[in-house]
Amino acid sequence: MRRASSALAAEYHRRGWWTTDTLSAAVTRHAVDRPDGPAYTSGSDTVSWAELDAGAWQLARLLAGAGVSPGDRVAVCLPDGIGVHLAFLAIERLGAVVVGVGAKAGTREIAHLLGKSRSGVLITGSGREGVAQEMLGRGVVIRHLVLGVDGGGPRLAWGVDAGSEASEIVPAPLPSVEPDPDELFLINSTSGTTGLPKAVLHTQNRWHYFHTRAVANGDLRADDVVLAIVPAPFGFGLWTSHVTPIKLGAHTVVLPRFDARTAALAIEEHGVTVLCCVSTQFVMMLADGVLDGVDLSSLRVVFTGGELVPYRQAHEFEARTGATILQFYGSNETGLLSGTTLEDTAEKRLRTAGQVVSEMNVRLYDGEREVTAGGRGQPACWGPGLSLGYLDDDAANHTLFTRDGWMLMGDICEIDADGYLSVVGRISEFVVRGGKNISLAVVEDDALSHPAVRQAAAVPMPDPVLGERVCLFVELLPGEALDLDALVTHLAAQGVSRELFPERLEVVDELPRSSGAKVAKSVLRERIAELLAAEAPGRPFAASHLRTGART
């Protein structure tokens, strides 16, 4: 599917949820209205709106010179920086489709996405020499282009393994195309926490709708300065670093690689007013010494999402910075189902995912049965924020959609009488212990109440009698120590039910993460399986292995 049905699109336009405006047109407008105003900053480099506009046109002509035509799918695998946004805009102006690939993606994932999307071109920065040969070894034929950006604008060259004697690419005239915000403009991936990622289809207008909600919920303005530290190709990173800053004309600071101290210093240096990050990142900024001597008084709003917001750490971050933490609940596929606002109380903002959005028509399901608009169940939605689903994946789309065409989330949620939504856990993130369902999200949230715990991730581990038990992996704050007995004692003192106590504790220096910055629980499940196998080779899992707190 390349676009929503004409009748549905017409209705969304009529209601003002969608627009005829494009990101490319917005950049040109800003270039005329305030040509010298800063658009993007990365490290010591800043590009103005006029430079961004001119650079995107120049790169589009270079891509045309490399043989890219309207409708082609062009994969972009670049770290966060000015270059990735130039590439997205240039591909849009050429009438082609962006295929966003995480900069940390490995060869297997890149080959999978290129093959799935039928991309014939891959744009990288320097340092990916040999990628075309690697792709060929996996049965994928591509033309490899290397993008460089400096004071003279973008430069595009053939990769050293592209099979061409040419180096620098000569620009070519652009075809006459008019981007349509209702049409497919970008393909990105799920963050890859479970197996190979699926390819998700996006129009500009589904993100335009998301943008309007973000502006309303956070009172966002053109004079805001945004620090966006979620990778640009993924849903959260796409709207926070590309869509909303361009539509507003806001100055946006991006980091090629997240580092807590660097992020804090960037807030001070640039007077950042809006921080966009996953919860893990602001928690890392609370670590000892990170915020020492750094002035964060400019910070007004923090948008977070993608994972559970830890109440204690969120409350502490607000107290230390004076910022207000907001979140949306949704996914790369669905867009937003709910969101918190500046008007919500701290309890509502930090304990729930906000009120459901009326035009997204949220329902709850218990299996095939609709629960009603309230209660507990698996949420589904239908509205102007939806993606077009997965590319060429009937099995995944069958799981994503209900029989009557509503798009499902993979969570179990509750909606209270006032319409506030809370995530209880994921469909796949329940341990079934002796027939009892235990929410791993709740176990993690309880563990985060311990003052020594910085991050927590719970996974199931096999048990020959009960079927499954809970293993908890934690990162600790510097200088802290924790074992299972101490954690259980703390949880009991907090009134946590015994059934929610983890039965094994593994302390790690750092939790593994996917390219989308989420905890890679598939890696943790493999790790606990390996540990259990090493501890009891040839024997079933024994209960004597449960009460541990060793660092792995």
N, C-alpha and C positions, 0 to 999 in steps of 0.2 A: 504494500500500500504506500503510495507516494503523498497522499493528502487525505484530509477528512472529506466526507461526502459534501457535495455542493450545498445541500439543504442545511446541513448542520453548520457549515462554515458561514452561510448567510445569516443564520440565527445568531451565532456568536458575534459576528460583525454588527448586527443590528443592536445587540445588547451592549455594545461597547467593550466587550471582553477581548476581541481581536481587533487588529488594525491593518491598514494598508501600508504603514510605514515599515521600513527595513532597517537593520543595523547599519548597513552600508550608507543609506541615506542620512541616518542620524550623524554618523561621523562627518560626512560632507557638510552638514548643517553646522556642526560645532566648529569645523575648520573655517567656515565663513564668519560665524558670529564671534568667535574668540580664537583666532588662529594660533596665538602664542600661549594659550592656556595649556597647562600640563594634562596630558591624557594618561600616560603610563610611566611609572618609574620602576626600574629594576636595578638594584645596586646603585652605582653612580650615574647610570644612564637614565635620562628622561626624554620622552618624545612628546612633542606638542600635538594638538589636534590637527594642525595643518600638516605636520610631518607624518602623522599617522595616516591621514587621508592620502597624501602624495605617495607614501611608501606602499600602501595597500594597492593603489593603482599600478605602481611600478612592478610590484611583485606579481600582480595579475598578468601583466604583459610578459613578464619572464616565464610564468607558467605556460602561457600561450605559446611562447617560443620553445618550450620543452615539449610541446605537443598535447597539452591538456586542453580538452574541449568541453563545451557545456554538457552537463549530464554525467561527466566522468566522476568517478569517486577517487578522491585524493586523500591518502592516509597521512596524518600529521603526528609525528612522535617527537615532541620537543619538550624540554623542561619549561616550567612557568617562567615567563619573561616577555619582553616586547615582541619577540619573534613569533610566538604561538598566536598572538592576537592579530598580527599582520597577516599571518598565513590564513587564519579563519576568514578574515575580511577579503583577502585576495581571491580565495576560492569562491566565496559568495559572489564577488563581482564578475567572476568568469562564468558564473552559471553552473558551476560544478558542485559536488557534494563533499563536505568534510567528513572524513572518518577519523575520529579522535582516538588516539592510542596513548595510554599512560606512558610517561617518560621512563618509568621503572619496569615496563613490560619486558619479559624475557622473549627469547626467540620463538618459543612454542606459541606463546600468546599472540605475538605479532603476526606470525604466519596464520594462525587461526582466524584472526580478525581480517587480515588482508584477503584470505580465501573466502571467508563468509561474505564480505562486503563486495567482493570482486573489484578490489582496488588495483589499478595498474601502476600507481605511482606512490612512492613513500618519501615524505620529506622528513629529514632529521637534521640535527646540528652536526658539527664535526665530532669525530670520535666514534662513529658507527660504521667505520670502514669494513667492508666485507659483508654487510647486511644483505645485499642482493644475492650473493652466493649462498649465504645461509638460508635465505628464503627459497632459493632454487633447490637446495638440498631437501627442503620440505615440500617440494612440488608447487611452489608459488613463484610466478614470474613477475618481476616488478622493474620499474625504472626508479633508480635511487637518486634523489636530489638532495643536495646539502645547502641549507639556508644559513647565511651569515647576515648579521645586522650591525651596522656601525654608523658613524656620523654621516656617511654618504648615502644612507638608506639601505634597503635590502640587497643582498647579492645572492644569486642562485647558481650553483654549479652541479655538474654531473658527479655522482659518487664515483670514487676511483674504480669501482667494480662494475660500472654501468655499461661497459662494452663500447664506449664512445671515445674517440680521440679528443673531442672537444672538452674544454674545462668550463670556462664561464659560458653561461647561456645567453643568447642574444634575444632581446625582447621582440615580441611580435604584436601586430595590431589585435585589439580585442574584438570578438564578435559582438553584435548588438543583442544584449540580453537584459531583461528586467527581472531581478529577483522577486519572487512571489512569497510573502511570509506564510502563506497557507501550504506551500509545497515543502517537500523534504529538503532540509538544508544541512543536516548533520546526522551522522550515525556514530553513536558511542557505545560503550559496553557497560554491562553490570560490573561491579568492582572486583569480581573474581574471587569472592570468599568461598565459593563452592565450585570446584572444577573450572573448566574453561568458560570464559565469559560469554554471555549472549549479546547480540548486537541489537541495540535499541534505536528506533527511528524517531526523529524529532523534526518538527516544524518550528520556525521562528515564533509563530503566534502562540504555541502552547507555553513558550517561555516568556512571551510578552505578557500573557495573563499572570503568570507567576510573579513577574516583575511588578505589576500593578499592585498585587497583594503585599509584596515586600515593602514597597513605597508607603502604602497605607499603614501597615503594622508598625514600621519603624520610623515613620515620618522622615523618609529619606529625601535629600535635596541635592541640587546640582553643586552646591558649595561643600558638600561632604567630601572627606578624604577617606578612601576605602583601603583597607589592607586585606587582601584576599589570599588566603594561604591554603586553600584546597585545590588540588590539581585541576587545571582548566578543562580537560576533556570530559570530566565526570559531571553529573547533574548539578551538584551543589557548587562545584567550582565554575561550571558554565554560567550560571546566572549571577554568581557573586563577582566574578572577575571579567566577564565579557558582556553579558546581556544588560544587566542593570547599570553598570558604570557607563556603557556607551549610550544607553537610552537617556540617562540623566545628564551625561556630560561631566561626570564626576572624575576627579583625579584618583587613580587607582595605583597602589603600590603592590608589587608582586615579588615573591621570593623564589628563586630557582630551586631552593631546597629549604625546607622548614628547619629552623633552629629556634628554640624558645627565647634565648637571649637576643638573637638577631631580630626576631619579631618584636620584642619589647622595645628595643632601641629604635626600630623603624617607626613604631607608634610615636615615640618622643620626637624623633628627627623631623617627621613629616606632619605632625599634628593630626594624626589619624583620628577620625571621629567614629568610623564604623569598622569593626573587626568581624571578619567572616571566617570561621574555623570550626572544625569538629571539636567535640568536648575534650577529647584527649589532648588537643593542642593547648587549650587554655589551662587545663590542669597541669600540663608540663611547665607552663609559665609561672605556676605557683611554687615550683620547686625552690629549695633554699638558694638564695643568692641571685636568682634570675631577675627579679624585679628590683633588687637593691639599687638605690640611687637613680632609678629611672622614673621620669615624670610621665604618667599616663593620664593626666587630668583632662587631656583633650578627648579621650574616649567617651563616647556617648551611648553607643549601641553595640552589642555583640550578637550576631546571628550565628546560631549553632544548629546542628542537626546531624543526622546520619547514625546516631547512636544515643543511648540513654544519657540524659543530662544528670550528672551526679549532684545531688542537692547540696551537700556540705561544701564541696569545692566550688560550685557555682555561687553559692552565697558568699563564700570567702572572696572570690574574684570580684564580685560586685562591690563588696566592702572595701577592697583595696584599691579599686580603680574608679569607683563612682559610676561605672557603666551599667546599663540595663541589659540583661541577657534575654534574648528572644529565640524562639525556635519554630520551625515548621515540622509537621509530620507528613511524610509522604515518601516517594521514591523516585528514582530516575525514570521509571516507567509511568507512574501515576501522576506525578506532580504533587501538589499539596492537597491534603485532606483537611488539615486543621493548622492553626497557628496561634501563637501568643502575641499580645500587643503591649504597647507602652502603658495602656490603661489597666491591664490585668494586675492583680495583686501579686506579690512575690511568691506566695504559696501556689497560685494558679500558674505563674510563669515557670516555676522551677519544679513543681510536682506533677504538672500535666503537660500535654502537648497542645493545649489551647482549644478554643472552640472550633467545631467543625465548620467548614466553609459551605454556605448554603448552596451556591451554584455548582459545587462538586457532588451534590446529591449522595452523601455517604450513607451506606447501608451496612448492617452487620449480618454475617451469615454463620450458622452452625451447620457445617456440612453444606448440603444443598438447600437447607431451609433458611429463609430470611428471618432474622431474630426480631427485627423492627429497627427503628432509628436509634434506639437506646439499648442498654444492657451490655452483655458481653458476647463477643464473637469475632469472626474474621472480617475486617472491613473491606468493602468494595466501593467503587465510585464511578461516576460518569459525568464528565463536564469539560470545560474549555481548557483545563490544564493537562489533559491526557496526552501521552505520546501516541504514536501509531502502532505500538506493539513491537514485537521482535521480527527481525529480518529472516525470512525463509526458515522458520522454525515452528512447524505446526504443533509439535508436541509441547513446546514451551508456551506457545500462545493458548493452547488448550488449558494449560494450568493457570495462565495469567488471567483468562476471562471466564466469567460465569456463562451458563448456557444462554442467558439473555443478553450477553454482550457487555456486562459491567466488569471493570478491571479490578483485580484483587490485589491486596497487600498480603505479605506472608506472615502477618502478625496476628496475635489475639489481643483485642483492645476492649476497653470499657468506655461507654459514653454516659456521663451522668445526666441528671435532670436539667442542668443548665447548658448542656451541649458540649461540655469539656471532655476531651478524649484523653485517655491514659493507655499506654502500652503495657500490657501484662507480660507478654513474651512473644517469641516467634513460634510459628507453627512447628518448625523443625528444632526449636530450642526449648523443648521440654524434656526432662528426664522422666522416664516412666519407671519408678522405683517400686517394685512390688505391686504394680497396678495403680499407684498414686502418681498423678502428673505434678511435677515440680518445675516451676518456671525458672529457667536459668537467669533471666533478666532480673528477677526478684532476688535471687541469691547474690548476684553481682552488686545490686543496689545496696543490699544489707552489708556486704563486705566493705563497700566504700565508706560506710559510716565509721570504720575503725581509723583512728588518727594516723596510723602508720602506713595505710594503704593509699597508693597513688592511682593505680589502675587495677581492674579486676576483670577476669574473663572465665566464665564457668563452662565446662563441657561435660558430656556424659562419658563415663567409663564403664566397661562391661563388668557384669557380676553374674556368676553362674546360678545364684539363688534368686536374687531380686531382679535380675535382668540388667539394670543400670544403677549406678550411683553417681554422685556429683563430685567432680574434681575441679578445684578452683586454682587458677593461675593468677598470681598477683605481682605487680611491680610495687616496690616499697619506696617511700621517701628516703632521701639520703640519710645515712646513719641509723636507720630504723631496723629492727629485727622482729620477726613474727613467726610463731609456729601454730599448728592447728589448735592445740589446747588453748592458747591465749586468744585466738580468734573466736573459738566457740564460747569461751567464757564471756567475751565482749558481747557476742550476739545474744547470749542468754540474758545478760544484764539489760540489753535493749528490748527484751520481750519478744525476740524472734522465735517463731515456732521451731521445734526441734527438727521437723521434717525439712526445713530450709537450711539446716546446717550443712556446709560442705563436708565431705567425708575424706577428702584428701586435699592437701595444700601443697602447691609447688610455687616457690618464690623464684622469679626470673629477673634478670637485669632489664630486659625489654621484651614486651609482648610482640610477636610477629604481626606485621600489618600487610594488607593488600595494597595494590597500587592506588586504590581510592582512599587510603588512610584508615580504613576500618580494621579492627582486629581480625586476623586470618584464623578463624576458629578451626578450619580444616587442618591447619598445621598443628594446632594444639591437640586436636583429636588424634592425629598421627603420633604426636610426641608421647601422649599418655599411653597409647597402645604399645609403643616401643619400650617405654619404661616398664610396663607391666610384663611384657614378654621377657625382658632382660632379668627382671626380679624373680620370675617364676617360670623358667623355660620348661616347656612340656607339661606344665601343670595349669589347671584352671586358676583364675584370679582368686587370691585368698584375702580374707578380711583383715588379716594381720598387716597387710600393706597399706591400710587406709590412713593411719594416723601419722602422717609424715609432714615435714615442713622444709624439706631440703631444697637448696638452690640448685636449679638445673642448668 
